[in-house]
Amino acid sequence: MKQIVRLGCLMLAVGITANASAGRLWLFNGDRIEGEIVSLKEGKVEWQTKNFGAISVPMLKVRGMSLDQQYNVKMGDGGMLPLNDCNFAYAPGRGQWLHCSESSNMINDLSRLVSISKDEIPAPLFTHRGNVDAAYNNSTGNTDSSTFHIGADAELRQEQIRHRLKASYDREKLNNVVSKDHEQIRYSVDYFMSPDWFANGIASYESNSVKDLNSRITLGIGGGHQFFETESRALSANAGLAYVQEDNIVEADKNYTAFRWSTDFRMKTGYWNSELVHKNELLLPVDKVSEWILQTETGLRAPIWGRINGLIMLEYDYDNDPPEDKTSSDRKLSIGVNYNW
């Protein structure tokens, strides 16, 4: 009798273990299908069920999936790096999570999955990403004020060469008096001599009439290090020399050589699939180190729907030698929306 009981417990344990390790597919109509994934192609998942054999389900109908093995994943439209050694985990009410060797991410739209494979997925010839930000605020009463911000940045990489372009425009009015009128555009190109080290060149234009700056043109060369770069996080830093030409509205114009240092950081946080971003650039004149300039921006993006995100961004600019009657620092907090690709 004891042997029969032990055998029954063993069979039950094996059955529970097998059931726990089975893959599951959740559909928007409420169905849950057990089995294993065979392939994902042309927007459809091929699924091997336990009871009905192989079936094909459009990804637009899939709410989530849990898989008992690790897979390599490709997402997006061909411009994204593949994700390696990923575990799929879905729980009703908690969403779809993808736990990969690089990091963990929540996926809001499973139709973004292009392929799931045990085989290594080669990196695409081109990788690209970009963002467009917009924010507006208006208040009336004892004080009439309005602020407007629009910005965009894009990155394109082909093997050893990476191009980056960033542009922004900010305008503020206080009691019908313009208190900020700032435009900026920046281009940089990186040539990777190894997976981690690159040579760098930059060109930028900036104008801020409220701070007596008609234009500032910066041309620079240098080198940098890519500490890490995946779809979920990246950090790079570069340094070099730059030639700066300032055309001021009232004060004397300036032309000087400066040491330049900048960093670029982004990371998925794991909370609400939000992304933390930070960029900064320091210009330190070689002959007058007291006239240094620092520009930073730090922000958080959190998904609202699809590729549309909520955005909160803090920009901080500091000029250690500002024009007469102007303050050294500028701070701006923006709350708006963001679209990324």
N, C-alpha and C positions, 0 to 999 in steps of 0.2 A: 504493500500500500504506500509506504514512504517513497519507494522508487517511482511509483506512478505520479505521486504528488510532485516530486522533484522534476520529473520529466515534463509535467504540465507547466510548472513554473518556468522551466527553461524555455519551453516553446512560447510561452507568453512573453518572456523577456526578449526573445529573438524577434517575435512579431512586433513588439513595441519599438525595438531598436530599428528594425527595417522600416516601420512606418515613420519613425522620427527622421530617418535619413532620406526619405523620399522627397522628390521635388514637388512643388505645388504651384499651380497657376491660378490666380484669382482674376475673374472677369468682372466687368462693370455691371453685368446683369445679375451678379450675386453668385454665380457658379464657382465652385472650387474643384480643380481637376488635378489629381495626383499623377505623377509620372516623372519623366526626365526630358530635358531639352535635347533635340537632335541637331537643330541648326536655326539660325536667324538670317533671313535674306529677303530682299525685296519687300520689306515692311511686314513680313509674316514670320511667326515662330512655328517651327515644326516640332511637335510635342508627341512623345511616345507615352501613351496612357497605359494604365494597368489593365483596363477592362475593354477599351474600344480600339486598341491599336494606335496607329499614327494618325494625328489630326493636324490641320493647319489653321492657325488663328491669327487674324490681323492684329498687329500690335496696338492699333487704335482701340481695340476692345479689351486690352489687358490692363487691369488695375495694378497688379503686382505679381512678383514671382519669387519663390525661394528655391534655391538650388543647393544640393548637398555636395557639390564639388566646386573647385576653383576654375575660373575661365578668364581668358583675355578678352577685352571688350574694346570695341571701336564705337565712338559716338560722333554725332554732328554730321557735317556735310563734306567731310574729307579734309578739313583744315584743322583737325584736332589730333593731339597725340593719343595713341592707344593707352588703355589702362591695363595693367598686368596683375595676374593672380587675384582675381576679384571673387568675393563671395556675395551672392544675392540674398538679401533678407527682407521679407515683407511681413508686416503685422498690421491688421486692420486698426485704423486710428493713429498709427505711428508712421505710415508711409513706406515708400520703397527706399531701401538703403543699399549702397554698393560699397563693400569693405574691400579695398584693394591694397596692394603692397605700398603704394604711395600715400594713401590716406583714405578716409571714409567720406562719402558724399550721399546726400539725399537726392533722388531723381524725381522731379515733378512731372516729367513727361516721358514715358517709356518709349514713345515713338521716335525719340532722338537716338535710340540704339540702332546702330547700323549692322553690327555683327557681333556674335558671341562664339568664341572658338577655343579649343584646347591648344591649337597651334599658335605660334608666335605671329602677331600681327605687325607687319612692317610699318614704320612711320611714313606718313604721306610725304610727297615731294615738296608740297607747300604746307605750312601751318599758319593759321591766321586767327586773330581775335580782335575784338574792338568793343567800344562802349560809346554811348551818347548819353549825356546827362543834361537835365533841364530843371530849373527851379525858379519860382516866382513868388514874391510876397508883396502884399499891398495893405497898408493900414491908413485909416483916416481918423480925424478927431482933433485933439489938441495938437497932435503931430502928424503931418502927412508924410508918409515915406513909402518907397517902393524899391524893391531889389529884383534884379533879373540876372540869371546866369544860364549860359549854355556852353557846353564843352563836349569835345569828342577826342578819342584817341584810338589808334589802330596800330596793329603790329603784324608784320608779314615776314616769314622766315623761309628761306630756301637753302637747305643744307648749311653752308658755312656763313651765309649772309643774312643778317636780320635788319629790317627797316622798322623804324618807329616814328609815328607822326602824332602830334598832340596840338590841339588848338582850343582856345577858350575865350569867352567874352563876358565881362561883368560890368553891370551898370547899376548905380544906386542914386536915388534922389531923396533929399530930405527937405521938406517944405519948399518943393519946386526948385531946389538948388542941387545941381549934380555934385555928389560927394565921392563918386568913384566912376571912372570910365577907363577900364583896363582891358586890353586885348593882348593876346600872346599866342605865338605859334612856334613850334619847335620840331625839328627833324633830326634824327640820329641814325647812324648806320654802324653796325657792328660786324666785324669780320672775325670769325672764330678760327684761331690757329690750332686749337685743341678743343676737346669737349667742354673745357671749363674756362679757358682764357681767350680773350678777344681784343683786337684793336678797335678803337672807337673814334668816330668823328661826329661833331654836332654843329648845327646852325640854328639860331633862334632869333626871333624878333619880338619885341615887347614895347608897348606904349601905354602910358598912364598920365594923361594930361593933368589930372588933379594933383599929382605928385611932381609936377614940373617936368615930366619925362615925355618928350615928343617921340623919341624912339631909342631903343637900346638893341644893338645888333651884336650878337656873340658868335664867334667862330672858334671851334676848339678841336683838338686832337688829343688822344690819350689811349689808355688801355683799361681793361676791366676783367672782373672775375665773375663767372656764373656759379653761384654756390649750389643751387639746385633749380630745376625747372621741370614741372609736371603740369597736368591740366588743373590740379588742385592747389598748387603752391609754387612760388618762384621767388628767388632773391638774387639780385645782381648789384654790383657796385663798380664804379669806374672813376678814374682820376686822370688829370692831365693838365695841359695849359690851354688857355683861351685868350683870344684878342677881343676886347670889348670896346665898342664905340657908342658913346652916349651923346645924343643930341637933346639938350635941355631947352625948355621954353624960355626961362628967365636966366638961370645961372649959366656959368661958362660950360661949354661942352667938355667931355672927357674922352680920352683914348688911353687905354692901358692894357697891360698883359696881366692875367690873373691865373692863379692856381684854381682849378675846378674839380669839385668832388660831388658825386651824386649817387643815390641809391634808389632802387626800385623793388618794391616788395608787394606780394599779394598772397593770400592764404584763405582757403575755405575753413571756416571755424568749426563746422559740425553742428552749430546751433541754427535751426531753421534754414539750413543750407546757405547761410550768409557768407559773405566774403569781405575780409579786411584788406584794405589797400593803403599803401603809404609810399610817397615819393618825396624826395628832397634834392635840392641843388645848392651848393655853396660856391660863391665866387670870392676869392681872396686876392686882391691886387698884390702883385709882387713888390712894388715899390712903396705902397701905402697900405699896410695890412689892416690899419684901423678903419678902412673904408669898405669892409666886407659886406656882402649881401647874402642873405639866406632866404630861400623860398621852400615851403613845405606844404603838402596836402595829405590829410589822413581821413579816411572815410570807411563807411560800412554800407554794403549793399545787401539787401534781403529780398528774396523773391516774392512777388505779388501774384503774378500769373504768367505762365510761359517764360518768355525771356524779358519780361518787364519786372523791374525791381524797384523797391523803395530805396532811397539814398539819403544818407546824412554825411556831410563832408565839411571838415574844418580846414580852412586854408590860412596859413600864417606866413606873412612876409616881413622880413626885418632888414632895414638898411641902416648900418651903423653910422653913416654919415649922410643924413637926409638933407634935402634943400632947406633953406631958411624958412621958418614958420611951418614946417611939416614934421609930423611925428615919425619916429623910427619904425614903428611896427603897424601892421595892418592885420586884422583878424576878420574872418568871414565864415559864418556858419550857414550852410545851405541845407535845406531839406527839400527834396524833390523826387523825381523819378529817373530811372536809368533803363536803357535798353542795351543788351549785350548780344554779341554773336561770336 
